Amino acid sequence: MVPIPKVMKAVQIEQTGGVEVLHYKDIPIPTPKEDEVLIKNEYAGVNYIDTYFRTGLYPNPMPMVLGREGSGTIAALGSAVPRALAFSTGDEVVYMGNSAYAEYTACPAEKVLKIPSGVSTADACAALLQALTALTLAEEAYKVESGDWVLVLAASGGVGGWLCQILRTKGAKTIATVGSEEKVATAKELGADVVVIDRPGQGDVVKTVKDCTNGHGVAAVFDGVGKDTFERSLECVARKGTYVTQTQVSFLRSLDQMPDVYPIVIETCSERLSVPMLTSIYFAAWQALVMPVELKLAAKNAKIARPTLFNYLYTREEYEHYSDKLWKMMIDQKFTVRIHAIYPMKDVVRAHTVSVSMK
């Protein structure tokens, strides 16, 4: 067995902010706990969620090594790693965890998966988080059936592209939106039946949906954009349909669009307000923000889902169930694994800059 060094290169942040807070530096190699696996990383995925931690949208103790998924080989096993997982040093594995922007990562064994023959370490890392997000959305947020018409927003993005491929295998009919002409061919190659360029003067998403579905609307909208498309998406949903958002952006209006009642709440919250006054303020806010959404949902008996991947993969059984389905799809269906670029770890600033620009 190759000796494990004491120090490694990693990308660490000591405070939140822009790309300037990303530091490529030497830090000690972690010692795996008894239920952890030490992985010598070959690849670390760069995902938009990493920017949430970098900017502080998702709070986390500092200092912090970024990265939520990686792949490589097992370098060491903790003393209490379950035998049922059948891990050995040298196994090629992929994982979802923390601190992947490093040469070595200590990860709970329950979050580590063996990479099957026929899937490379690069493809496994590139696919895991985004593809499992898409797969669980299409299985649990709304269980897509053969023949369903489905709308996928931002279909040329990571999760959107996986959704197009997965929906094709399910026999669904996919209407996809993209941001430019050059992305149309990509969306169609990935499985979209109809592609709309979602830019002013270039495509009418609602009209396209109505035309394709004889006015009924789609069974589900998978929205990777957020508040800017929320109300339009509700127009596209069929009666008893489902609107699924997998973005961090709230479906409620942004602060600059809130009615005048909201500055009252903010400006007077430090003063002593009577219960009737507070009740009036909150009721006015509910009327302005929540009630319009409720009415639009009630008009169609539509549903909203805002799921997170890790609640679908809460148990080891769920994690293995969906990862096994993913590997089978990748191998049997010859799924396309799109890797925009592979950067050396020292070029993390460039990788984050490109990642944000592609959102």
C-alpha positions as CSV (number, residue, x, y, z in Angstrom):
1,M,0.0,0.0,0.0
2,V,1.3,3.5,-0.9
3,P,2.1,5.5,2.2
4,I,-0.3,8.4,3.0
5,P,1.5,11.7,3.3
6,K,0.8,14.2,6.1
7,V,0.0,17.2,4.0
8,M,-2.1,17.8,0.9
9,K,-3.2,20.5,-1.5
10,A,-6.8,21.7,-1.0
11,V,-9.1,24.6,-1.8
12,Q,-10.1,26.3,1.4
13,I,-12.1,29.4,2.3
14,E,-11.7,31.2,5.6
15,Q,-14.6,33.7,5.0
16,T,-17.5,34.0,2.6
17,G,-17.4,36.1,-0.6
18,G,-16.5,36.1,-4.2
19,V,-13.9,33.9,-6.0
20,E,-11.2,35.9,-4.2
21,V,-11.9,33.9,-1.0
22,L,-10.8,30.6,-2.7
23,H,-7.3,29.7,-1.5
24,Y,-5.3,26.8,-3.0
25,K,-3.0,25.8,-0.1
26,D,-1.4,23.1,2.0
27,I,-3.4,21.6,4.8
28,P,-3.1,18.4,6.9
29,I,-4.6,15.3,5.4
30,P,-7.7,14.3,7.4
31,T,-7.6,11.2,9.6
32,P,-10.7,9.1,8.9
33,K,-13.1,8.4,11.8
34,E,-14.0,4.9,12.6
35,D,-17.0,4.9,10.3
36,E,-15.3,6.9,7.5
37,V,-13.3,6.1,4.3
38,L,-10.2,8.1,3.3
39,I,-10.4,8.7,-0.5
40,K,-7.5,9.8,-2.7
41,N,-9.4,12.0,-5.0
42,E,-9.0,11.9,-8.8
43,Y,-11.8,14.3,-9.6
44,A,-14.0,16.7,-7.7
45,G,-17.3,18.0,-9.2
46,V,-17.8,21.7,-9.5
47,N,-21.5,22.4,-8.9
48,Y,-23.6,25.5,-8.5
49,I,-24.3,24.6,-4.9
50,D,-20.6,25.2,-4.2
51,T,-21.2,28.9,-4.8
52,Y,-23.9,28.9,-2.1
53,F,-21.4,27.8,0.5
54,R,-18.7,30.2,-0.9
55,T,-21.0,33.2,-0.8
56,G,-22.6,32.3,2.6
57,L,-26.1,31.6,1.3
58,Y,-25.6,28.2,3.0
59,P,-23.9,29.0,6.4
60,N,-21.1,26.7,7.4
61,P,-18.3,26.8,10.0
62,M,-15.0,28.2,8.9
63,P,-12.4,27.4,7.6
64,M,-14.1,25.2,5.0
65,V,-12.9,23.0,2.2
66,L,-15.5,23.2,-0.6
67,G,-16.8,20.4,-2.9
68,R,-19.8,18.1,-2.5
69,E,-18.9,15.2,-4.7
70,G,-15.7,13.4,-5.8
71,S,-14.3,10.2,-7.1
72,G,-11.0,8.3,-6.7
73,T,-9.6,5.3,-4.9
74,I,-9.9,4.2,-1.2
75,A,-6.7,4.9,0.6
76,A,-7.7,3.8,4.1
77,L,-10.7,2.5,6.0
78,G,-11.9,3.4,9.5
79,S,-12.0,0.6,12.0
80,A,-15.9,0.4,12.1
81,V,-16.8,0.7,8.4
82,P,-19.6,-1.9,7.9
83,R,-18.4,-5.1,6.3
84,A,-21.6,-5.2,4.4
85,L,-20.3,-2.4,2.2
86,A,-17.5,-4.7,1.1
87,F,-15.0,-1.8,0.7
88,S,-11.2,-2.5,0.2
89,T,-8.3,-0.2,-0.2
90,G,-7.8,0.5,-3.9
91,D,-11.5,0.3,-4.8
92,E,-12.6,3.0,-7.3
93,V,-15.4,4.9,-5.6
94,V,-17.5,8.0,-5.9
95,Y,-19.2,9.9,-3.1
96,M,-21.4,12.8,-2.1
97,G,-20.2,14.5,1.0
98,N,-18.0,17.4,2.0
99,S,-14.5,18.7,1.3
100,A,-14.0,17.2,-2.2
101,Y,-11.7,20.1,-3.4
102,A,-8.7,18.3,-2.0
103,E,-6.2,15.6,-2.7
104,Y,-7.7,13.4,0.0
105,T,-11.2,13.4,1.6
106,A,-12.5,11.6,4.7
107,C,-16.1,10.7,3.9
108,P,-18.7,8.7,5.9
109,A,-18.7,5.2,4.4
110,E,-22.5,5.3,4.0
111,K,-22.1,8.1,1.4
112,V,-19.5,6.2,-0.7
113,L,-20.4,4.0,-3.7
114,K,-18.3,1.6,-5.7
115,I,-18.0,2.6,-9.3
116,P,-19.2,-0.3,-11.6
117,S,-17.2,-1.6,-14.5
118,G,-18.1,0.4,-17.6
119,V,-18.3,3.8,-15.8
120,S,-15.1,5.9,-15.6
121,T,-14.1,7.8,-12.4
122,A,-14.6,11.1,-14.4
123,D,-18.1,10.2,-15.6
124,A,-19.1,8.9,-12.2
125,C,-18.1,12.2,-10.6
126,A,-19.7,14.3,-13.3
127,A,-22.9,12.4,-13.1
128,L,-23.6,11.6,-9.5
129,L,-25.1,14.8,-8.0
130,Q,-26.8,16.2,-11.0
131,A,-28.1,12.9,-12.5
132,L,-29.4,11.6,-9.1
133,T,-31.1,15.0,-8.7
134,A,-32.8,14.6,-12.1
135,L,-33.7,10.9,-11.5
136,T,-35.3,11.5,-8.1
137,L,-37.2,14.4,-9.4
138,A,-38.7,12.3,-12.2
139,E,-39.4,9.4,-9.8
140,E,-40.6,11.1,-6.6
141,A,-41.3,14.9,-7.0
142,Y,-43.5,13.9,-9.9
143,K,-43.5,10.3,-11.1
144,V,-43.3,10.6,-14.8
145,E,-45.2,8.1,-16.8
146,S,-45.0,7.1,-20.5
147,G,-47.0,9.5,-22.6
148,D,-46.8,12.4,-20.2
149,W,-46.1,15.8,-21.6
150,V,-43.4,17.5,-19.4
151,L,-41.8,20.9,-19.5
152,V,-38.1,21.2,-18.6
153,L,-36.7,24.7,-18.1
154,A,-33.0,25.3,-18.7
155,A,-32.7,22.0,-20.5
156,S,-29.1,22.6,-21.6
157,G,-28.0,22.9,-18.0
158,G,-26.7,20.1,-15.8
159,V,-29.9,18.8,-14.2
160,G,-32.0,19.8,-17.2
161,G,-29.9,17.8,-19.6
162,W,-30.1,14.7,-17.4
163,L,-33.9,15.2,-17.1
164,C,-34.2,15.2,-20.9
165,Q,-32.3,11.8,-21.1
166,I,-34.2,10.2,-18.3
167,L,-37.6,11.4,-19.6
168,R,-36.8,9.9,-23.0
169,T,-36.2,6.5,-21.4
170,K,-39.5,6.8,-19.6
171,G,-41.4,7.4,-22.8
172,A,-42.4,10.9,-21.9
173,K,-42.8,13.8,-24.3
174,T,-40.5,16.6,-23.4
175,I,-40.8,20.3,-24.2
176,A,-37.5,22.0,-23.3
177,T,-36.5,25.6,-23.0
178,V,-33.0,26.9,-23.8
179,G,-31.4,30.3,-23.8
180,S,-29.9,30.4,-27.3
181,E,-30.0,29.0,-30.8
182,E,-26.8,27.1,-30.4
183,K,-28.3,25.1,-27.5
184,V,-31.3,23.8,-29.4
185,A,-29.4,20.9,-31.0
186,T,-27.9,19.9,-27.7
187,A,-31.4,19.7,-26.1
188,K,-32.7,17.6,-29.0
189,E,-29.7,15.2,-28.8
190,L,-30.4,14.7,-25.1
191,G,-34.0,13.7,-25.8
192,A,-36.2,16.8,-26.0
193,D,-39.1,16.5,-28.5
194,V,-39.8,20.2,-28.8
195,V,-37.3,23.0,-28.0
196,V,-38.2,26.6,-27.3
197,I,-35.6,29.4,-27.3
198,D,-36.7,31.2,-24.1
199,R,-35.7,34.8,-25.1
200,P,-37.9,37.8,-25.8
201,G,-39.1,37.7,-29.4
202,Q,-37.8,34.2,-30.1
203,G,-40.1,31.8,-28.5
204,D,-43.5,31.6,-26.7
205,V,-43.3,28.9,-24.1
206,V,-47.0,29.0,-23.0
207,K,-48.2,28.9,-26.6
208,T,-45.9,26.0,-27.4
209,V,-47.2,24.1,-24.4
210,K,-50.8,24.7,-25.3
211,D,-50.3,23.8,-28.9
212,C,-48.5,20.5,-28.1
213,T,-51.0,19.5,-25.5
214,N,-54.2,20.5,-27.2
215,G,-54.7,23.2,-24.6
216,H,-54.5,20.9,-21.6
217,G,-51.0,21.8,-20.3
218,V,-48.2,19.6,-19.1
219,A,-48.4,17.0,-16.3
220,A,-45.3,18.5,-14.7
221,V,-42.9,21.5,-15.0
222,F,-39.3,20.9,-13.8
223,D,-38.1,24.5,-13.2
224,G,-34.3,25.1,-12.9
225,V,-34.7,28.9,-13.2
226,G,-36.9,30.1,-10.3
227,K,-39.0,33.2,-9.6
228,D,-38.7,34.7,-13.0
229,T,-40.6,31.7,-14.6
230,F,-42.9,30.8,-11.7
231,E,-46.1,32.4,-12.8
232,R,-45.6,31.4,-16.5
233,S,-45.0,27.8,-15.3
234,L,-48.3,27.7,-13.5
235,E,-50.0,28.7,-16.8
236,C,-48.3,25.7,-18.4
237,V,-49.3,23.2,-15.8
238,A,-52.4,21.0,-16.5
239,R,-55.3,20.5,-14.2
240,K,-53.9,18.4,-11.3
241,G,-50.4,19.0,-12.6
242,T,-47.2,19.5,-10.6
243,Y,-44.8,22.4,-10.5
244,V,-41.3,21.3,-9.3
245,T,-38.6,23.8,-8.6
246,Q,-35.1,22.6,-7.8
247,T,-33.6,26.1,-7.5
248,Q,-32.6,28.0,-4.4
249,V,-34.6,31.0,-5.6
250,S,-38.0,31.3,-3.8
251,F,-41.2,31.1,-5.8
252,L,-42.4,34.1,-3.9
253,R,-41.7,37.6,-5.1
254,S,-38.3,39.1,-4.5
255,L,-37.9,41.9,-1.9
256,D,-37.9,44.7,-4.4
257,Q,-41.3,43.5,-5.7
258,M,-42.9,43.2,-2.3
259,P,-45.8,45.6,-1.5
260,D,-45.5,48.6,0.8
261,V,-46.6,46.5,3.8
262,Y,-43.2,44.8,4.0
263,P,-41.2,47.9,4.9
264,I,-43.6,48.4,7.7
265,V,-42.8,45.0,9.1
266,I,-39.0,45.6,8.7
267,E,-39.0,49.2,10.1
268,T,-41.2,48.6,13.1
269,C,-40.2,45.1,14.2
270,S,-37.9,46.5,17.0
271,E,-40.8,48.5,18.5
272,R,-43.5,47.3,20.7
273,L,-46.5,46.5,18.5
274,S,-49.9,45.4,19.7
275,V,-51.1,42.0,18.8
276,P,-53.9,43.4,16.6
277,M,-51.4,45.5,14.7
278,L,-49.0,42.6,14.1
279,T,-52.0,40.4,13.0
280,S,-53.0,43.1,10.5
281,I,-49.5,43.4,9.1
282,Y,-49.0,39.7,8.7
283,F,-52.5,39.2,7.2
284,A,-51.8,42.0,4.7
285,A,-48.5,40.3,3.7
286,W,-50.3,36.9,3.3
287,Q,-52.9,38.6,1.1
288,A,-50.2,40.2,-1.1
289,L,-47.8,37.3,-1.4
290,V,-49.3,33.9,-0.5
291,M,-52.9,34.3,-1.4
292,P,-52.3,34.9,-5.2
293,V,-50.3,31.8,-5.4
294,E,-52.9,29.7,-3.5
295,L,-55.6,31.0,-5.9
296,K,-53.6,30.0,-9.0
297,L,-52.9,26.6,-7.6
298,A,-56.6,26.1,-6.6
299,A,-57.8,27.0,-10.1
300,K,-56.2,23.8,-11.4
301,N,-55.8,21.7,-8.2
302,A,-52.1,22.0,-9.0
303,K,-49.3,21.1,-6.6
304,I,-45.9,22.7,-5.8
305,A,-42.8,20.7,-4.8
306,R,-39.5,22.1,-3.7
307,P,-37.5,18.9,-2.9
308,T,-33.9,18.5,-2.0
309,L,-31.8,15.5,-3.2
310,F,-30.5,14.4,0.2
311,N,-34.0,13.9,1.6
312,Y,-34.6,11.4,-1.3
313,L,-31.4,9.6,-0.5
314,Y,-31.7,9.7,3.3
315,T,-31.1,6.0,3.8
316,R,-28.4,3.7,2.4
317,E,-31.1,1.7,0.7
318,E,-32.5,4.8,-1.1
319,Y,-28.9,5.8,-2.1
320,E,-28.1,2.4,-3.5
321,H,-31.5,2.1,-5.2
322,Y,-31.2,5.3,-7.2
323,S,-27.4,5.0,-7.9
324,D,-27.9,1.4,-9.2
325,K,-30.7,2.8,-11.5
326,L,-28.3,5.5,-12.7
327,W,-25.4,3.2,-13.4
328,K,-27.7,0.9,-15.4
329,M,-29.1,3.8,-17.4
330,M,-25.5,5.1,-18.1
331,I,-24.3,1.7,-19.3
332,D,-27.4,0.2,-21.0
333,Q,-28.9,3.4,-22.4
334,K,-25.5,4.9,-23.3
335,F,-26.3,8.2,-21.6
336,T,-24.3,11.2,-22.5
337,V,-22.1,12.5,-19.7
338,R,-21.3,16.1,-20.5
339,I,-18.1,17.5,-18.9
340,H,-17.6,21.1,-19.9
341,A,-13.9,21.1,-18.9
342,I,-11.5,19.5,-16.5
343,Y,-9.3,22.0,-14.6
344,P,-6.3,21.5,-12.3
345,M,-7.3,22.2,-8.7
346,K,-5.1,25.3,-8.6
347,D,-7.3,26.8,-11.3
348,V,-10.4,26.7,-9.0
349,V,-11.1,30.5,-9.5
350,R,-11.4,30.0,-13.2
351,A,-13.6,26.9,-12.7
352,H,-16.0,28.8,-10.4
353,T,-16.1,31.8,-12.7
354,V,-17.1,29.6,-15.6
355,S,-19.6,27.7,-13.5
356,V,-21.4,30.9,-12.5
357,S,-21.4,32.2,-16.0
358,M,-23.1,29.1,-17.4
359,K,-26.0,29.2,-14.9
